[in-house]
Amino acid sequence: MLEKFSFKNQLENLVRNPENHHYLLAVSGGSDSMVLASLFQDLGLMYQVAHINYKLRGKDSDLDQKTVQDFCEKNHIQFHLYEVSEKDKKPENSIQLWARELRYHFFREIQEQQNLEFLVTAHHLNDQLETFIINLSKASGINGLSGIPAETHNILRPLLNFSKKEIYEYAEENRIDFREDLSNKKSDYLRNKIRNEIVPKLLETNDQFLENFKKSSLYLNQTKDFVQKQIKEIENKLIVFNPEHKILSKEKLHKESAFVQFEILKKYGFHQEEEIPKIFTAENGSSFYSKDYQLVVDRDELIFIHKKAEKETPNDILLIDKFDSSENQIIINLENNIEKINKDFEWDFDVEKLHFPLRLRRQKDGDEFYPTGFSGKKKVSKFFRDEKISILVRQKIWILTDCDNSVLGIIPFRQDRRFMATKHTEKVLTIT
């Protein structure tokens, strides 16, 4: 039963000492959000209210706004309003998605401006049931069937265990003004169709249907939490230590079940089930991309490179434009130009053999050189393979080239012997 103290208990399950925090309430003017605002007011909590007038229902939209605004004025609550206009470019399709993105952007702006820690919405048990049915139809797995989380990313949903009927009863008993959105009675959207046509028939089958669903939802969430804990433990056993990137053993992950593979790779945005087998059969050096990650297959390792975490570094650096003819030797210390090199080296070049300017760049397909200590020429890619240099390291290696794009050396591994200084060299360029 929804009462002030049962609501407070739900809120305390989501946030410790709720009286010490500041909240932004998303209030539409409907029964759910007006009851939510009334409960926050009765509990003496520190909150502000945000409302969006979408201008979709003419006078009714304005009356919704007035209901919320009147409540805030009466209780001296700060009221934030966003009125949709032509600049918001309302689409002909996907209005619900557009409206959701618009309002959450507005809410986040207010939270940052007003320093409000939590956003609170009025989702309830019937919303949870509708979401379960929608996700059931999408084969969304245990995460989808677990429904709307009570707390996620500082969004609180303290009414989630209370039914729509209980909310109506609380509004009536406490004489709370609210507005009914008559457009919800239309079954033109999937959620409305489920709400108006499917849920009533389910509720007719059993007087305790919603209560039993609430228990089932709790069990599903407990199962989800257990599975995620197990998946995390398995993933930890697959991790190959690296301070910069997440690296997993490809061989060990391949031995796990398809379910475990999917759950682990899904965390990095790779959630197309039909694509996952391709990762394990891909050639060495292959890359796969999700929204936030690049997955690189490197022999027996899967390297996950977070796109945003990667430092923006130039791929081409001018090292020296020309050689000063008045000098017999010029010394260039590369640590003044690029990141620290973990291996000492010193290369002497015969200036007469060089074509300036000289540049540093990353490896390119087709690069080849004549490495010291070897006879003949060698492709740079084969040199990397022979030296067992990982793909991750290769991406950070600099190639020294001249204006003809000839490779003068792979820093700090090998110099090209064609350009080396000899005892007959008169002018020397030293790279260290």
Secondary structure, DSSP 8 states (H G I E B T S, - for coil): ---HHHHHHHHHHHSSSGGGSEEEEE--SSHHHHHHHHHHHHTT-EEEEEEEE--SSTHHHHHHHHHHHHHHHHHT--EEEEE--GGG---SS-HHHHHHHHHHHHHHHHHHHHT--EEE----HHHHHHHHHHHHTTT-HHHHHT-S-SEETTEE-TTTTS-HHHHHHHHHHTT------GGGGS--SHHHHIIIIIHHHHHHH-TTHHHHHHHHHHHHHHHHHHHHHHHHHHHHHHEE--SSSEEEEHHHHHHS-HHHHHHHHHTTT---GGGHHHHHHS-TT-EEE-SSEEEEEETTEEEEEETTTS----SEEEEES---TT-SEEEE-GGGTSS--SS---EEEEGGG--S-EEEE---TT-EE-BTTSSS-EEHHHHHHHTT--HHHHTT-EEEE-TT--EEEEETTEEBGGGB--TT-SSEEEE-
